[in-house]
């Protein structure tokens, strides 16, 4: 199957979608694949930066919570206003089945591979003291970050606009991811070197997702809606509960700021 080029549309024009145009294999595709790889590298670096802050300094947890709140609103808006509509435009209503598949795929991994871990929570030493617990949590996070890369690459294969929107959504929770996995490794009694390596593993999984999706372009009609379901899960099931644990008006406001940012960007640039 040839990937399709998603045409830029204004907010008021979403009801009048144009017939998709085959994407020519040439400089445009190479540019967007290269852009996806470059921004995937930037996203991966976010994991390392998060881990670095844990091992080098005491980073106030409230700032990470602010990232989570902003990221939750932004990710939900991108999923429902861009990724899922583009998925339906690409392969019809069957795309919704793959959205559900993506959602429950992460749910399955989180409740079987890492059943005692929830992204964003404070890490307790007694919960991760055993090697098996540490390994399963790290594996669960690695699978999640792999789909971060899938989402970025799938977005750029549709359009630069969608890829950029997904990249921002992914990047907003990369710092807390790196912070979380490094804290987990330190809490399990491992050294700072291993904490940085664990953060780097998450970044490498993101790059693998980008590269694999870029190579398997014919599977875009599956990759994009699955990444949409993963995005909804991370935002609604992992991030928002963390936001709701903080009875702070700033947290609630930042969720709405995340949503409003997507709407404003659509109005200003998606024409």
TORRO-621165 format. One line per field, with one value per residue (C-alpha): residue number from 1; residue in one letter; x, y, z. Coordinates in steps of 0.02 Angstrom, whole numbers. Layout:
# TORRO-621165
nr: (NUM | ...) .
rest: (A | ...) .
xx: (X | ...) .
yy: (Y | ...) .
zz: (Z | ...) .
This chain:
# TORRO-621165
nr: (1 | 2 | 3 | 4 | 5 | 6 | 7 | 8 | 9 | 10 | 11 | 12 | 13 | 14 | 15 | 16 | 17 | 18 | 19 | 20 | 21 | 22 | 23 | 24 | 25 | 26 | 27 | 28 | 29 | 30 | 31 | 32 | 33 | 34 | 35 | 36 | 37 | 38 | 39 | 40 | 41 | 42 | 43 | 44 | 45 | 46 | 47 | 48 | 49 | 50 | 51 | 52 | 53 | 54 | 55 | 56 | 57 | 58 | 59 | 60 | 61 | 62 | 63 | 64 | 65 | 66 | 67 | 68 | 69 | 70 | 71 | 72 | 73 | 74 | 75 | 76 | 77 | 78 | 79 | 80 | 81 | 82 | 83 | 84 | 85 | 86 | 87 | 88 | 89 | 90 | 91 | 92 | 93 | 94 | 95 | 96 | 97 | 98 | 99 | 100 | 101 | 102 | 103 | 104 | 105 | 106 | 107 | 108 | 109 | 110 | 111 | 112 | 113 | 114 | 115 | 116 | 117 | 118 | 119 | 120 | 121 | 122 | 123 | 124 | 125 | 126 | 127 | 128 | 129 | 130 | 131 | 132 | 133 | 134 | 135 | 136 | 137 | 138 | 139 | 140 | 141 | 142 | 143 | 144 | 145 | 146 | 147 | 148 | 149 | 150 | 151 | 152 | 153 | 154 | 155 | 156 | 157 | 158 | 159 | 160 | 161 | 162 | 163 | 164 | 165 | 166 | 167 | 168 | 169 | 170 | 171 | 172 | 173 | 174 | 175 | 176 | 177 | 178 | 179 | 180 | 181 | 182 | 183 | 184 | 185 | 186 | 187 | 188 | 189 | 190 | 191 | 192 | 193 | 194 | 195 | 196 | 197 | 198 | 199 | 200 | 201 | 202 | 203 | 204 | 205 | 206 | 207 | 208 | 209 | 210 | 211 | 212 | 213 | 214 | 215 | 216 | 217 | 218 | 219 | 220 | 221 | 222 | 223 | 224 | 225 | 226 | 227 | 228 | 229 | 230 | 231 | 232 | 233 | 234 | 235 | 236 | 237 | 238 | 239 | 240 | 241 | 242 | 243 | 244 | 245 | 246 | 247 | 248 | 249 | 250 | 251 | 252 | 253 | 254 | 255 | 256 | 257 | 258 | 259 | 260 | 261 | 262 | 263 | 264 | 265 | 266 | 267 | 268 | 269 | 270 | 271) .
rest: (X | X | X | X | X | X | X | X | X | X | X | X | X | X | X | X | X | X | X | X | X | X | X | X | X | X | X | X | X | X | X | X | X | X | X | X | X | X | X | X | X | X | X | X | X | X | X | X | X | X | X | X | X | X | X | X | X | X | X | X | X | X | X | X | X | X | X | X | X | X | X | X | X | X | X | X | X | X | X | X | X | X | X | X | X | X | X | X | X | X | X | X | X | X | X | X | X | X | X | X | X | X | X | X | X | X | X | X | X | X | X | X | X | X | X | X | X | X | X | X | X | X | X | X | X | X | X | X | X | X | X | X | X | X | X | X | X | X | X | X | X | X | X | X | X | X | X | X | X | X | X | X | X | X | X | X | X | X | X | X | X | X | X | X | X | X | X | X | X | X | X | X | X | X | X | X | X | X | X | X | X | X | X | X | X | X | X | X | X | X | X | X | X | X | X | X | X | X | X | X | X | X | X | X | X | X | X | X | X | X | X | X | X | X | X | X | X | X | X | X | X | X | X | X | X | X | X | X | X | X | X | X | X | X | X | X | X | X | X | X | X | X | X | X | X | X | X | X | X | X | X | X | X | X | X | X | X | X | X | X | X | X | X | X | X | X | X | X | X | X | X) .
xx: (0 | 64 | 60 | -57 | -16 | -135 | -178 | -179 | -352 | -425 | -531 | -689 | -648 | -637 | -810 | -755 | -607 | -526 | -492 | -320 | -179 | -45 | 119 | 258 | 416 | 541 | 620 | 462 | 449 | 636 | 628 | 485 | 565 | 725 | 628 | 542 | 712 | 785 | 641 | 635 | 815 | 764 | 621 | 741 | 857 | 712 | 721 | 906 | 880 | 747 | 863 | 1007 | 907 | 873 | 1055 | 1130 | 1009 | 847 | 716 | 558 | 419 | 288 | 373 | 362 | 178 | 155 | 230 | 110 | -42 | 5 | 50 | -114 | -223 | -114 | -106 | -293 | -327 | -201 | -272 | -456 | -435 | -292 | -232 | -399 | -484 | -331 | -337 | -520 | -479 | -339 | -428 | -610 | -707 | -605 | -470 | -571 | -542 | -354 | -375 | -455 | -317 | -184 | -274 | -293 | -121 | -42 | -172 | -123 | 63 | 40 | -70 | 26 | 208 | 213 | 55 | 115 | 178 | 87 | 175 | 208 | 188 | 320 | 433 | 443 | 596 | 499 | 403 | 556 | 687 | 684 | 771 | 614 | 506 | 634 | 653 | 466 | 435 | 578 | 510 | 337 | 405 | 514 | 362 | 271 | 415 | 428 | 252 | 304 | 421 | 288 | 171 | 301 | 349 | 169 | 120 | 258 | 213 | 41 | 95 | 225 | 86 | 25 | 202 | 248 | 92 | 126 | 309 | 263 | 138 | 270 | 407 | 299 | 303 | 479 | 558 | 442 | 474 | 661 | 638 | 527 | 638 | 797 | 710 | 654 | 831 | 904 | 765 | 808 | 985 | 1073 | 1199 | 1186 | 1269 | 1132 | 999 | 1066 | 1077 | 894 | 843 | 946 | 857 | 690 | 763 | 831 | 659 | 585 | 711 | 675 | 490 | 529 | 646 | 536 | 382 | 479 | 537 | 366 | 273 | 146 | 78 | 37 | -151 | -122 | 19 | -69 | -232 | -138 | -28 | -186 | -254 | -88 | -92 | -268 | -218 | -62 | -154 | -319 | -264 | -86 | -68 | -239 | -253 | -86 | -154 | -312 | -209 | -150 | -291 | -215 | -304 | -142 | -141 | -320 | -284 | -131 | -237 | -351 | -200 | -138 | -304 | -315 | -140 | -191 | -348 | -251 | -115 | -247 | -332 | -170 | -70 | -178 | -253) .
yy: (0 | 174 | 298 | 444 | 625 | 708 | 881 | 1031 | 1083 | 1221 | 1185 | 1236 | 1128 | 959 | 909 | 929 | 812 | 799 | 635 | 572 | 591 | 455 | 505 | 507 | 416 | 558 | 704 | 748 | 576 | 568 | 739 | 688 | 522 | 615 | 743 | 603 | 524 | 690 | 733 | 554 | 581 | 741 | 649 | 511 | 642 | 699 | 531 | 556 | 733 | 672 | 538 | 662 | 778 | 634 | 582 | 757 | 865 | 866 | 916 | 983 | 856 | 992 | 1045 | 869 | 867 | 1026 | 937 | 793 | 908 | 1005 | 845 | 759 | 896 | 915 | 728 | 704 | 848 | 786 | 609 | 659 | 808 | 749 | 569 | 477 | 584 | 558 | 371 | 362 | 467 | 345 | 178 | 208 | 162 | 3 | 119 | 133 | -53 | -21 | 131 | 15 | -112 | 18 | 72 | -103 | -158 | -36 | -82 | -265 | -231 | -118 | -243 | -402 | -357 | -218 | -240 | -138 | 10 | 164 | 296 | 456 | 389 | 412 | 262 | 169 | 68 | -81 | -97 | -112 | -191 | -356 | -379 | -453 | -304 | -180 | -276 | -291 | -107 | -58 | -174 | -99 | 77 | 23 | -44 | 119 | 225 | 113 | 167 | 348 | 323 | 234 | 381 | 511 | 418 | 376 | 558 | 620 | 489 | 569 | 751 | 866 | 951 | 791 | 731 | 894 | 892 | 713 | 752 | 893 | 779 | 644 | 764 | 839 | 676 | 621 | 714 | 634 | 463 | 481 | 548 | 400 | 261 | 337 | 355 | 174 | 112 | 215 | 157 | -24 | 3 | 25 | 161 | 322 | 243 | 113 | 248 | 342 | 181 | 143 | 316 | 288 | 122 | 215 | 336 | 194 | 112 | 275 | 280 | 98 | 139 | 283 | 180 | 26 | 125 | 223 | 58 | -26 | 119 | 2 | -34 | 149 | 116 | 8 | 104 | 272 | 218 | 104 | 250 | 352 | 224 | 222 | 412 | 411 | 279 | 371 | 537 | 476 | 326 | 366 | 555 | 623 | 518 | 592 | 766 | 728 | 676 | 856 | 969 | 1119 | 1240 | 1264 | 1081 | 1086 | 1247 | 1172 | 1027 | 1154 | 1252 | 1094 | 1072 | 1257 | 1253 | 1122 | 1219 | 1381 | 1299 | 1222 | 1390 | 1484 | 1360 | 1215 | 1301) .
zz: (0 | -42 | 103 | 76 | 94 | 216 | 150 | 265 | 316 | 423 | 576 | 485 | 335 | 423 | 362 | 182 | 166 | -3 | -89 | -34 | -158 | -177 | -98 | -225 | -178 | -191 | -103 | -5 | 73 | 107 | 190 | 304 | 350 | 390 | 492 | 588 | 626 | 683 | 796 | 858 | 914 | 1003 | 1090 | 1141 | 1214 | 1324 | 1413 | 1446 | 1508 | 1630 | 1695 | 1707 | 1820 | 1939 | 1958 | 1958 | 2056 | 2153 | 2025 | 2109 | 2079 | 2054 | 1892 | 1825 | 1874 | 1772 | 1622 | 1649 | 1658 | 1502 | 1410 | 1457 | 1384 | 1230 | 1194 | 1211 | 1093 | 964 | 973 | 952 | 836 | 724 | 740 | 747 | 610 | 498 | 533 | 480 | 327 | 284 | 303 | 345 | 501 | 526 | 593 | 754 | 785 | 783 | 895 | 1023 | 992 | 1030 | 1188 | 1259 | 1202 | 1324 | 1455 | 1436 | 1454 | 1605 | 1697 | 1653 | 1624 | 1754 | 1859 | 2008 | 1910 | 1848 | 1746 | 1841 | 2017 | 2148 | 2156 | 2321 | 2365 | 2431 | 2266 | 2155 | 2267 | 2175 | 2009 | 1927 | 1977 | 1910 | 1747 | 1714 | 1747 | 1632 | 1497 | 1512 | 1494 | 1347 | 1254 | 1287 | 1220 | 1066 | 1021 | 1049 | 902 | 800 | 827 | 773 | 614 | 568 | 589 | 473 | 342 | 335 | 341 | 418 | 517 | 599 | 633 | 717 | 825 | 881 | 915 | 1034 | 1121 | 1143 | 1197 | 1336 | 1432 | 1388 | 1533 | 1663 | 1582 | 1601 | 1778 | 1823 | 1757 | 1832 | 2001 | 1989 | 1956 | 2099 | 2217 | 2176 | 2240 | 2072 | 2038 | 1938 | 1787 | 1774 | 1798 | 1647 | 1547 | 1586 | 1526 | 1369 | 1339 | 1333 | 1207 | 1101 | 1099 | 1034 | 893 | 851 | 836 | 718 | 609 | 601 | 554 | 422 | 343 | 352 | 269 | 190 | 365 | 398 | 399 | 553 | 636 | 640 | 726 | 846 | 896 | 918 | 1041 | 1134 | 1144 | 1217 | 1345 | 1404 | 1419 | 1494 | 1597 | 1648 | 1651 | 1700 | 1859 | 1912 | 1879 | 1978 | 2129 | 2147 | 2213 | 2128 | 2011 | 1914 | 1867 | 1802 | 1708 | 1622 | 1555 | 1471 | 1411 | 1325 | 1235 | 1191 | 1119 | 991 | 943 | 924 | 819 | 706 | 684 | 648 | 543 | 484 | 333) .
